[in-house]
Amino acid sequence: MTHKPNAHDPHKEGGDVIASKAKQSRERAPQEVFERGLCFVIIGFFFFFWLMAFRGHVEPHWTIVCVIPMVVLVYRKALVDNKLKKYTKFVILPSLLLVLTLRILLLTPLADRFGYHGKEKYYKAVEQVAGDRPMVYQGSFQQAALYHYFTGKESSPLQSYYDRMTEYDLWQFDKAWIGKPVFICGHVNERSETYQVGDVEIEGFLTDNFSSANRLVTTFKITNADSDKTPVFHHGDTIHVDFSIYNPCEAPIDFHHKDFGMVVKAHYLPGDAFSFCFYKDFGIIDGQTSYQGQFYTIVNDEIGLGERLFNLGIGDRVSAFVTEESGVKIRIEP
């Protein structure tokens, strides 16, 4: 007698459910791998920059690339989560429209009331003082960019060790201005003057012979310490250093310049601690040549204990000290 399967056979229905779930799992597997990959991208980026923060300066917006995988994950989650879908529809999208509207309003005269406009008058006044001379700002790449935007004329900032690098460090316009007339905008000790153009007050000074330590390249080696171990020094100890200064500019750099006289100092980072260096005096470093010498410096009591990054710095009275990034790790002990 032939057995006919019951239409409601539980064994058959169970097999169908298992087969269906297996099929869904196979279809879902590539999506899960893709989403897992996006999660790894996000975690990897943040972990990388977290580690970089221990080595040097990190800007938060460098992680903006993580927004792309985040948006993809939120979108895919919203397709299956009604609560998130409603939140995206009624909160996130209106917020994006609001931001877009505000960005458009910034281009209208309405923005004048909030101080976003009105800078053209100032930079046009600076132009009257500078004339056709290039404009040099102390550490402010925003001011240099705005001056060029409103006047169409050359400008560049003088970067210090504590300023982050900008596109101006790639362009290096100031290398071509060595030995030429420029206007230094900003407060520079006894050199600055006050210029009045209408109701705009400008501080700075004109020079016919610009010079700067910004593009000099320094290398050095501590000679009275074991290079295979972290050097240990105490307050009052002397550090002996062989150093080299390379001038990549076409024009010579005069360390005895009347406006931009330069000195070599030793820096201990983090912090602002430094010590004076004692070395054989030298004057001019010709273009695309190097000067090699020795100096010694004494670890003074103001330098904190613990690990420090010893660096060689050069100051030119206008910009802060320019120091090579790859310093030597030392330890200061009592």
C-alpha positions in Angstrom: 0.0 0.0 0.0 1.5 3.4 -1.1 1.9 6.0 1.6 0.7 9.5 0.7 2.5 12.3 2.6 0.2 14.4 4.7 -0.2 18.0 3.5 0.5 19.0 7.1 3.4 16.7 7.6 5.5 18.4 10.4 8.7 16.7 9.2 8.3 18.1 5.8 7.4 21.6 7.1 10.4 21.5 9.4 12.7 20.6 6.5 11.3 23.5 4.4 11.9 26.0 7.3 15.5 24.8 7.6 16.1 25.0 3.9 14.5 28.5 3.8 16.7 29.7 6.7 19.8 28.2 5.0 19.0 30.0 1.8 18.5 33.3 3.6 21.8 32.8 5.5 23.6 32.3 2.2 22.0 35.4 0.8 22.8 37.4 3.9 26.4 36.2 4.3 27.9 38.6 1.7 26.0 41.5 3.2 27.3 40.6 6.7 30.9 40.4 5.4 30.5 43.9 3.7 29.0 45.5 6.8 31.7 43.8 9.0 34.3 45.3 6.6 32.8 48.8 7.0 33.0 48.4 10.8 36.7 47.4 10.6 37.3 50.5 8.4 35.8 52.8 11.0 37.6 51.1 14.0 40.8 51.0 12.0 40.9 54.7 11.2 40.1 55.8 14.7 42.7 53.3 16.2 45.4 54.5 13.7 44.9 58.2 14.6 44.7 57.3 18.3 48.1 55.8 18.0 49.4 58.7 16.0 48.3 61.1 18.8 51.0 59.6 21.0 53.6 60.5 18.3 52.6 64.0 17.3 49.8 66.4 16.5 46.5 65.0 15.2 43.5 67.0 13.8 40.0 65.5 14.5 38.8 66.2 11.0 41.4 63.9 9.6 38.9 61.1 10.4 36.2 62.6 8.3 36.6 59.7 5.8 34.9 57.5 8.4 31.6 59.3 7.6 31.2 57.3 4.4 31.1 53.8 6.0 29.0 55.3 8.8 26.4 56.6 6.4 26.2 53.3 4.5 25.7 51.4 7.8 23.0 53.7 9.0 21.2 53.5 5.7 21.3 49.7 5.6 20.1 49.5 9.2 17.3 52.0 8.5 16.0 49.6 5.7 15.1 47.0 8.3 14.6 49.1 11.5 11.4 51.2 11.3 12.3 53.3 14.4 15.7 54.3 12.9 13.9 54.9 9.5 11.5 57.4 11.2 14.4 59.1 13.1 16.3 59.5 9.8 13.3 60.8 8.0 12.1 63.3 10.6 15.4 64.3 12.3 18.5 63.7 10.3 17.2 64.8 6.9 15.6 68.1 8.2 18.9 68.8 10.0 20.9 68.4 6.8 18.4 70.7 5.0 18.9 73.2 7.8 22.7 73.1 7.5 22.4 73.5 3.7 20.1 76.5 4.2 22.5 78.2 6.7 25.4 77.6 4.3 23.5 79.4 1.5 22.6 82.3 3.9 26.3 82.8 4.5 26.7 83.9 0.9 24.0 86.6 1.4 24.3 90.1 3.0 22.4 88.7 5.9 25.6 87.2 7.2 27.1 90.7 7.7 25.0 91.0 10.9 26.8 88.0 12.4 30.3 89.2 11.5 31.0 86.6 8.7 31.6 89.3 6.2 33.2 92.8 6.3 36.9 91.5 6.1 37.6 93.0 2.7 38.0 96.5 4.1 40.7 95.4 6.5 42.7 93.5 3.8 42.4 96.3 1.3 43.8 98.6 4.0 46.7 96.2 4.5 47.3 96.2 0.8 47.7 100.0 0.8 50.5 99.7 3.4 52.2 96.7 1.7 51.9 98.0 -1.8 53.3 95.4 -4.2 55.4 93.7 -1.6 54.5 90.1 -0.6 52.6 89.8 2.7 54.0 87.7 5.5 51.9 86.8 8.5 53.0 85.3 11.8 51.7 81.7 11.9 48.2 82.6 10.5 47.5 80.7 7.3 43.9 82.0 7.4 45.0 85.6 7.2 47.4 84.8 4.4 44.7 83.1 2.4 42.2 85.9 3.0 44.7 88.5 1.9 45.3 86.7 -1.3 41.6 86.2 -1.8 40.7 89.9 -1.4 43.7 91.4 -3.2 45.0 88.7 -5.5 48.6 89.4 -4.2 51.2 87.1 -2.8 51.1 86.1 0.9 52.4 83.4 3.2 52.6 82.7 6.9 55.7 82.1 9.0 55.2 78.7 10.7 56.5 78.0 14.1 57.2 74.6 15.6 53.9 74.6 17.4 51.8 75.4 14.3 50.5 72.6 12.3 51.7 72.2 8.7 49.5 73.7 5.9 49.4 73.9 2.2 51.9 76.8 2.4 54.5 74.4 3.7 54.1 72.6 0.4 54.1 75.7 -1.8 56.9 77.5 0.2 56.4 80.8 -1.5 58.6 82.5 1.0 61.7 80.7 -0.3 61.6 83.0 -3.3 61.3 86.2 -1.2 64.6 85.8 0.7 66.6 89.0 0.2 63.6 90.9 -1.2 61.2 93.5 0.1 58.2 92.2 2.1 55.7 93.5 4.7 55.6 91.6 8.0 52.1 91.9 9.4 51.8 91.5 13.2 53.5 92.5 16.5 57.3 91.9 16.3 58.9 93.3 19.4 60.6 96.6 18.8 60.4 96.4 15.1 56.6 96.8 14.6 55.0 100.1 13.7 51.3 101.1 13.7 49.8 102.2 10.4 46.5 104.0 10.2 44.4 103.6 7.0 41.1 105.4 7.6 39.6 103.7 10.7 41.7 100.5 10.2 44.8 100.1 12.4 47.5 97.8 11.2 50.6 96.6 13.0 53.8 95.4 11.3 56.9 96.6 9.6 58.4 97.0 6.1 61.7 95.4 5.2 63.8 95.6 2.1 65.7 92.4 2.8 63.5 89.5 4.0 65.0 86.5 5.7 63.5 83.5 7.6 64.5 80.3 9.3 61.4 78.6 8.2 62.9 76.6 5.4 66.2 75.7 7.0 66.7 72.0 7.5 68.4 70.9 10.7 69.9 67.5 11.6 71.9 66.6 14.7 73.4 63.9 16.8 74.1 63.8 20.5 77.7 62.7 20.8 78.2 62.2 24.5 75.5 59.4 24.9 75.0 55.8 23.8 73.0 55.9 20.6 71.6 52.4 21.2 69.9 53.4 24.5 67.8 56.3 25.6 70.3 58.9 26.8 69.9 59.8 30.5 70.9 63.3 31.7 70.5 65.2 35.0 70.0 68.9 35.8 73.4 70.6 35.3 74.7 68.0 32.8 76.1 69.1 29.5 74.8 67.8 26.2 77.3 67.7 23.3 75.8 67.9 19.8 77.1 67.7 16.2 74.7 69.5 14.0 74.1 70.5 10.4 72.0 73.3 8.9 71.0 73.1 5.2 69.8 76.2 3.3 67.5 75.0 0.5 66.8 78.5 -0.8 68.6 80.1 -3.8 69.5 83.2 -1.8 72.0 83.1 1.2 70.7 83.2 4.8 72.5 85.7 7.1 72.4 84.7 10.8 73.5 88.3 11.7 70.7 90.0 9.7 69.7 93.3 11.3 66.0 92.5 11.3 66.0 88.6 11.3 69.1 87.7 13.3 69.0 84.0 14.1 70.1 81.9 17.1 70.3 78.2 17.7 68.6 76.8 20.8 67.8 73.3 22.3 64.2 72.4 22.9 62.7 69.9 25.3 59.3 68.7 24.3 56.5 68.5 25.3 56.3 72.0 26.8 58.1 75.3 26.1 61.4 74.5 27.9 64.6 75.3 26.1 68.3 76.0 26.9 70.8 78.2 25.2 73.4 76.6 23.0 77.1 77.6 23.0 78.7 77.2 19.6 81.3 78.8 17.3 79.7 81.9 15.7 78.9 81.7 12.0 77.4 84.3 9.7 76.1 83.4 6.2 74.9 80.1 4.8 74.9 80.3 1.0 72.0 79.0 -1.0 71.7 75.2 -1.3 74.7 74.7 1.0 75.1 73.3 4.5 76.9 74.5 7.6 78.2 71.8 10.0 79.3 72.5 13.5 79.2 71.5 17.2 77.5 73.0 20.2 77.0 72.2 23.8 74.0 73.0 26.1 73.4 72.7 29.8 70.3 71.0 31.1 68.9 73.7 33.3 66.6 73.3 36.3 63.5 74.5 34.4 63.4 71.4 32.3 61.0 68.8 33.7 61.9 65.3 34.7 61.0 62.2 32.7 61.1 61.5 29.0 61.6 64.5 26.7 62.1 64.9 23.0 65.3 66.8 22.4 65.2 69.0 19.4 67.3 71.6 17.6 65.6 74.9 17.0 66.4 78.1 15.1 64.8 81.4 15.8 64.8 84.6 13.6 63.1 87.2 15.9 59.9 87.1 13.9 58.8 83.5 13.8 59.1 81.1 16.7 61.7 78.4 16.6 61.6 76.0 13.8 62.6 72.5 14.9 63.1 69.2 13.1 60.2 66.9 13.7 62.3 63.7 14.4 63.9 64.7 17.7 65.9 62.4 19.9 64.2 60.9 22.9 66.1 61.5 26.2 65.3 61.0 29.9 65.9 63.7 32.6 66.4 62.2 36.0 67.0 63.9 39.4 
